[in-house]
Amino acid sequence: MIMKKHFILSFFLISILVFAYAPIASAATSERISGYDKYQTAVAISQNGWPAGSDSAILAFGEDFPDALSAGPLSGKYNAPILLTGTYSLNVDTEAELKRLKVKKVYIIGGQAVISRDVERQLSLLKIATERLAGNDLYETSIIVAQSVGLSKGVFVTSGANFSDALSLGPIAAANQMPIILVPAQDLTAAQKTFLAKSKIPSTIIVTGYYDLSDNVISQFTDPELIYGSDPYDRNIKLVDQFSSTLNFDTVYVATGRTFPDGLTASALAQKGKNPLILFDGDTIPYPTLTYIQSKIISHFKILGGTSVISSSTESSLAELPAEIDSVIDVTDSIQEQQKYTPPKTVTVVKTDGLTEEVPVTWSLSSVHTLKSGTYEFAGQIKNYSDSVYLKLTIYPKVSKVTNISAEIILGESYDFPDTIEVTMSDGSTETYPVTWNSNIVPLNKAGSYTFQGTVDGLTQKVSLALKVSEDVKITFTDPELHDAIRRKLHKSRSESIYKSDIIDISTLNISNNDIANLSGLENFINLKTLDAGDNILTNITALTKLTKLKTLKLNDNGLKDVNALKTLTSLTYLDLSDNNITNFTPLKGLVNLTTLYLDDNEPLVEDENYTPDYSPIKSYYDDLDKKDFSI
């Protein structure tokens, strides 16, 4: 079981009860959006999608399709409903809806032959501003609308001779901010050719039947992508499937492909949720459409139009058509500490046919802000599915410190720059990161100190390397017992001198049980990482102050009283000071990287029955010690 850890969130977690029973997938639900005619249906769609109102609205001609077909993407740009009107006066239901919406501006699609100036005057009396997007014909109108929508994302192209393909395109074009350009069957108009010559269009997708557009028309677009189909319903499904990764199938809109108004006005609503619009052949579900619905996880259908268009029996049959979920694949993810996290909007489910699909999910959180690393688990819910899906989020610690490097070589020796450096993470752990140095040329013929800068992969912080090039000098040791211990380590005779070059690369040294009293001379062992000097008679450990690379240090059984020399050894992770005469532990206060610390059997030289050791300087990291032999 994953332990839940407390951390700071930007929200309240919702409690979720998970019951031990097999998951149940519910049948899809449906609702109908309709009115007594196409004008009222458009109003019903507007009320469904914009219950709180809208600053803008698109106004299209309700009696014929040509100019209106390019309106879908414009509704996406302005997040505006599409309403319908007649030629000579504003439809009364549309007028009432404009008032309810509190519209400030209406975009009129088409010229005065389809929507007259009288309609504009009526809108003006309602204190609604207007902008007319119209050309000399439907083809030029589609260009003007396209320029208003914008061309930066590319364009869709389809025939202007029928409306079905443009209906299929409406929600997808709007959601992707791509306008629809309507074209003739045999050749582009002069206005369209001029438009293409002057415009920078990054991509073109042409949706057409096999014989609807000539090669001459298609060839005038640069490197177009073609979506062919045998009939409007086949093309509708191929288009929806191609953009399925960007669509939300939780809700699917259904309209007839035999007439244009319901599908046109529905495109404005469908694009709001990036939902697909699927066309039926009147009251008949075409075979490609049927098999596609059966392959998808769909929770809800919205039927556009009355029962005379799509019957109640057809609506009822939809509930059992979509695929069912067999199981849900839990999610694992990771971020770095203190980063904002937004959970995925979809999860992968395995359907009863064995295939997988991405479906929307609602999590018990919307975003995470954490100040502490760890692993956390959250529950999510899929519509019409009883079981929960789980998100396991691992939050990795961030880099808290990049430690600069120091090194020393003997004059004339070569030096290999490290490929990696060790960094300290926010949880106290260490990691290695690759590093690139600004120079790797070391002057080998001149003693001195040199500084190099390194760039650490993935970090903005720089690291410095302080390199000392030293003369090779003789090392002397005050304590003869220490001198003999080092000599034996180096396999040297008593008559041989010990030089800096002999000891500079030593990283591990064991000089325990040698009756050593003074560590002077050991300060030259600058690369020492492990030192065992236990079971001696040490009284002077000042030399240790310069051994800042030490990680493991054993000074047990020495009779030590003063450990001030240890204050600088902040890299220590293991320290054994047991069986000494230490009564002041303040020098250990800053050794926060310790994971093992032994202090038992430290008594004052003069026996005191009332003596109680004061470990308070260690209190700040006491709980982080993995091994210890004392209690606070």
Buried (B, 14 or more C-beta within 10 A) or exposed (E): EEEEEEBEBEEEEEEEEEEEEEBEBEEBBBEBBBBEBBBBBBBBBBBBBBEEEBEBBBBBBBEBBBBBBBBBBBBBBBBBBBBBBBBEEBBEBBBEBBEBBEBEBBBBBBBBEBBBEEBBEBBEEEEBEBEBBBBEBBBBBBBBBBEBBEBEBBBBBBBBBBBBBBBBBBBBBBBBBBBBBBBBBEEBBEBBEEBBEEEEBEBBBBBBBEEBBBEEBBEBBEEBEEBEBEBBBBBBBBBBBBBBEEBBBBBBBBBBBBBBBBBBBBBBBBBBBBBBBBBBBBBBBBEBBBEBBEBBBBBBBBBBBBBEBBBEEBBEEBBEBBBBBBBBEBBEEEBBBBEEBEBBEBBBBBBEEEEEBBBBBBBBBEEBEBEBBBBBEBBBBBBBBBBBBBBBBEBBBBBEEBBEBBBBBBBEBEBEBBEEBBBBBBBBEEEEBEBEBEEEEBEEEEEEEBEBEBBBEEBEEEBEBEBBBBEBEEBEBEBEBBBBBBBEBEEEEEEEEBBBBBBBEBEEBBBBEBEBBBBBBBBBBBBBBBBBBBBBBBBBBBBBBBBBBBBBBBBBBBBBBBBEBBBBBBBBBBBBBBBBBBBEBEBBBBBEBBBBBBBEBBBEEEEEEEEEBEBEBBEEBBEEEEEBEBEE
